[in-house]
Amino acid sequence: MANEDVPIKDGVIDGEVVSHGPGGEVRQRALFRHGRLHGEVTAYDEEGRIAHTAQYKDGVLEGEMKAYQEGKLRLHAHYVQGRQEGETRLYDAAENLSGVGRFHAGKLEGVSEWFDPAGHRVRSALYKGGALAGEGVDYFPNGKPRQIAMYENNQLQGETRTFAEDGKLLQKVYYVNGKIADPPRPAPATRPARPAAPASLWRR
């Protein structure tokens, strides 16, 4: 950026800092308090459209953050103490919702979902501590599962089932640590114990 308007108070930045491009256009506005970002920061693209907005508290992201591309909203997230928290929403170039991720302490936690431009859910997956852990499902446009897989620590683990659009099961594949393996054999059936013979009656 070509130049900045920087307010100084008691030797530190305090107030709104405005950054300009080569042609004098505003490229960023940022609020400072006692030398740290505190409040809203807004950046602009070369066309003067908002590129992103974010909220800061004492130099750390705190609150809402939005990112734009060519003036269209592409990302909407929330931060607590500098880490993503709660829902993060992704949007396509037409601003249709394309994904929802759920975060805790900066890591994916719980069910994340993805959507096509028509709004149909195309995938859902369970995360724990930022890693795939549990069921992941790909969907047909009619909402029926295309594939259901199980994950553990980001690797396929257990049975993966593939279906036709009418719900018919097409294939089962078993995985161990992300590699195709033979499914576990069922334990052999145990024969029921033979009942004990009745005790003999003492004759008088």
Protein Blocks (a to p, Z undefined) as FASTA:
>chain_A
ZZdcdddeehiaedjdddddfkopafbdcddeehiaedjdddddfkopafbdcddeehia
edjddddeehiafbdcddeehiaehjdddddfkopafbdcddeehiaedjdddddfkopa
fbdcddeehiacdjdddddfkopafbdcddeehiaehjdddddfkopafbdcddeehiac
ddddddddddddddddddddddZZ
